[in-house]
């Protein structure tokens, strides 16, 4: 009888030891496993301020919407910056007030802002009474012809932002050697019969715009 009890206790103790060893092995694998890119644990930490950029666009055929999405991709390149893409008619007062940056985009109608969009953005001031002071703004546009007025439309959008007490900026460029650097007033795409659709270089211009506005907005929010 005593021998049976001893054997039972020994077997029970061995089971406990095996369980303990198994737990230690699992912990070792967990702690030693490499962190893969994209895992939450591998996300870079930063003390950069969180910056919200609202990309508000008007689009009928989808070209300006495509540019708006590329602008948001550019915003996402900046650490701490988050982009929200909305049609102008869907933007609420809360969206506009929460934004540190506001980037407006629209097609070019007769060398200017479409009337439907102009009514909406004017109401942001007249009806919603949004305070845009010292927010950072930018503009992009699409249009059918080579000289159909796209730059005039972009300037008109920038003038709206300036008249609402905003700081404006445009995309940055440089040559391959880095010797020649310049900025532009906004980004645009030709979508008419001569050059239908939105090309890669035009999407690149939109991304540059989003990145620039996000960087300036972050600097404005946390000056050093």
C-alpha positions, 0 to 999 in steps of 0.5 A: 500500500505504501509503495502504491501511494509513493508511486502515485505521488511521484507520478503526480509530481512528474505531471506538475514538472512537465506542465511547468516546463511546458509553460516555460517553453511557451513563454520562451517562444513568445518572448523570443519571436521576432516582431514582424513589420505591420504588427502593432508591437512594431509600430513606431512610437513618436511624440509627434502631435496628432494632426487631422487633415480634412480633404473635402472635394466635389466630383461628378465623374470620379476624377476629383475623388481619385485625386482626393484619395491620393491627397489622403495617401500623402497625408498618411506619410506624415507621422501623427497625421490622419486624413478624412476624405469627404464630399464637401456637402457631407462635411459637418461643422464638427469636421471643419472645426476639428481639422488642423488642415483643410484641402479643397478639391474640385473640377474646373467649370468654365475656368472656375469653381463649380457653383454647387461647391461654391454655395456649400463652402460659402455656407461654412462661413455664412451659416455654420460660422466655422472659425478657420483661423490659422488652419493650414489649407491647400487646393487641387483641381481637375479639368479637361483642357491644357489651358482650361483654367485649372490654375485659376480654379486652384487660386480661387480655392486658395483665396477662399482659404486666405479670406477665411484667415487660413495659412496656405501651402502647396506641394514641393518638388526638386530635381534628382540632384537636389540642386533645384527646389521649388513649390507650386500653388496646388496640384491638378490633373487634365482629364479631357479628350487630350489626356483622359483620366488621372495619370501617375504623375498627377497622383504624385502631385496630389500625394505631395500636396497632402504630405506638405499640408500635413507637415505644415499643420504639424509644425503649426500645431507644435512649433519648435 
